Amino acid sequence: MLVLLPPSETKRPGGDGAPLSLASLWSPSLRAPREAVVDALVALSADQETAARVLKLSPKRRHEIADNAALRTAPSLPAVDRYTGVLFDALDAGGLGASERSWLAEHVVIHSAPFGPLGALDPIPAYRLAAGTSLPGLPPLRRVWADAVSSALDTARPSFVLDLRSEAYAALGPVPPGIDAAYVRIVTASGDGGEVRALNHFNKHAKGDLVRALAQTAAEVTTADGFRGWADANGWTVRVAGDRELFVVV
């Protein structure tokens, strides 16, 4: 099983790891688009006013321009520790044991805008770039990433993909139709027994809780039906919502 997560706009600063090595990240076949996006971000950082406008930075966030300028030289942290915010706080990878973090390393990929899909423990620097940002000198990020990421997923050929990405990040790398996959939507039960989409906060929190539970149980899931069986056994309610789509009810 491969679990696909979105990144977070908020990130932990600093780090004590070696600088970014694009060649060592998940799926080396993605090195060319990674180089292109990193180069564009570093170049953009040379003009503070343009960078602030393109990245939509408030005055309080302008320090993130310096983060982008230092992408190739700054210290790194494992991706799952770099990201903060509701989803990653609920996942709390730093509070997991070594075997659970090994499960994350084997099964979890975080889909970033500048680096594409990252293994959970891939070391990365702090940065600022969202999925919908258009960088000067590059096509829209969807055109940079979508075909390359889909091809990388096809090459990886996981037995099953549990897609927890937001729609914006899923568009940066659709799961190929030949791979067994399920796109997850977090919903909440309404008073009449129906279902409605959960609020954004609970959506992210539930996804973090779900991945933490998968790691803590060392889940070995190879199909959508297998995931539903794991959910039933571990206190989660999962329902089929459509073709290649599941509802997780919270």
N, C-alpha and C positions, 0 to 999 in steps of 0.2 A: 504494500500500500504506500502511496505517496499522498501526503497531506499538503495542500497548497494554501498558504496564508497570505493575506495582504500585509504590507508594511504599515508603519505608523509615521505620521508627520513629526511626532515628538521623539527625540532620541537622547540617550544618555551621552554626556560629553566625555572627552578624554579617551583613555584606554591605555593598555600596556603591551599590546601586541605589535608585531612587525607591520610596517606600512602595507598598503593594499598591493596584492598580487593578483591581477586579473586572470592570469593563467591557472591559478589554483582554485578558482571558484567553481561551483557546481556547473557541470556541462561546459568543458573547455571549448566546445564548438561555438559558444556565444562570445568568444573573445572579440571578434571584429566589431559587433555593435556595442559591446562594452567600451572598447577603446574610443569609438566615435562619440558616445554620449559623455564619457569622462572628459575627453578633450574639449568638447563643446561647453561643458560646465566650467572647466578651468578657464577657458578663454572668456566666457561671459563674466567671470568674476573680476576681470581686469577693469571693468567699467561699473563702478558701484551703483550709479543711478540707473543704468540699463538693467543691471542684475536685479535690483530691488523691484523694478517695474515688471520684468519678465517673471520673476519668482513670486510676485505679489507679497512682498515682505513689508510688514509694519516696521516702524522705527525700532521697536523693541526686538525685532528678529533680524536686524541687519547684520548681526555678528555671523549669521549663517552663510553670508557671502564669503567670509574668510574660511569657513569650513570647506566650501566648495573649491576655493583656491588651493587648499592644501590636500586635496583628495589623494594625491599620489605620495604624499610624504607624512601625513598625520598618523599617529598611532591608531591601532585598530582594537575592536572588541568583537567577539562572536556576534553574528547578526541577531540571534535571539536575545542577547543581552544588550545590544545597542538600542533596540527599539523599546520605547516605553508607551504609556497610554493604556486605555482600558483593556484591550485585548491582551497585551503583553504583561500587564500587571496581574491579570487574572491567571495567565499561564504561569507566571512566576518561575521562569526557568532557573533563576539563581537559587531557588529553594529546592530544586530537584536534586536527587542523588546522581552519582556517576552513571549508573546503569540506565536511569531514566533520561539523562542527557544523551547517552549513547543512542537511545531509541529516537530521540529528536534528530540526532545527526543522521540516522539512517532513513527516517521516514518523513521529515518535515522540510519543506522548501518555502522560503519567503520571497514573494515576487516584488522586487524593488523596481523603481523607475530608472535609476542610472546603471544598475548592474544586472538587471534582469533577475531571473530566479536564483536564489542563494540557498545553499545548504544552511540548516539552522545554526551550525557552528562555524560557518565561513567567516573569516575575520574581515570586517569592513570599518572604514572611518565614518565619522559623523558627516552628514550631507543634508542638502535641502533640494528636493526635486519631487514634484507630484506627477501622477500619471497624466494629467491633462495639460501639463505645461508644454508650450512649443518653444524649443531652443533655437536661437539664431544659427543658421547654417545647416540645420538638420530638418528632415521631414518630420511630421507629427510622430510622437513616440509610438503610436499604434503601428505606423508603417515601419518604424525601425525594428520593433520587437515582435510583432504578431507572428509572422511566418517563421522567423528564426526560433522563437520559443516553442511554437507548435512542433517544429521539426526536432528540437531537442527533446521534447516530451515523447515524441514518436520513437526516437532512438533509445531513450531510457526504457521504454516499454514497461512501465509499472503494471502490476497485475490489476490494480484498482487505484483510481484517483479520487480522493475526497476533496472537493474544491470549496474552500472556505473564503475565497477571495471576494472582494467587492466587485461589482460589475465593471468598474473602471479598470481594475487590474486584470480581470478575466479577459477583457478585450485586448490586453497587451500580449496574450498568449493563449488562445483557445485550446482546450484539450482536443486532440484529434479524435474524430468519430470512431476510429478503430480501437480505442482504448476504453475499457469499462470505467465509467466515471459517474459521479453524482455531484451536482451543484447544490450546496446546502443553503437553505433560507431558514433563518431563526424566526419562529412565530410564537405567538402566545395565544392560549385558548381564551375565547370570549365567553361571556356569560351564558349564551344560548348553545354552547357546545361547538360553535364554529371556530374559525381560526383567523387571526389578523396578523399582519407583520409587526414584529416587536419594534419598540423604539430603538434608535441607533445605539444608545449606551448599552442596553441589554443584549442587543445583537452581538456587539463586540465582546462583552463580558462572557456571554455564553460560549462563544467560539474559543476564547482563552481557556475557560473551564473544561470544555470538551477535549481540547488537545492535551491539557494537563492530565485528564483522566485516561486518555489513550496511552500516554507515556507511563503513567503510574501502574497501569495494568499490562504493560508491554504488549499491547494489542497486536495480534497478527491477523489482519483482515485482508482478504484477497478478492472480495466481491461486494457489491452493494447489499446483497442479502446477508452476507457475513457481517457487514457493518451494522445492519439492523439487529442481527442476533447479538452482537456485542453490546449494542445499546440496551436491548431488553434485559440483558444479564447484569448491566451496571447502572440501572436506574435512569436511563435516558429514554425519552419517547420520540421515536422517529417514524414518520409516515411518508409513503410514496406520494409525491406531489405531481408527478408527470414524468415524461421521458427524460431520464438522466437528471432528475431533480428530486431532492428530498426536503421535507420539513422536519426540523428539530423543534419540538414543542417545549417551551419553557414557561 
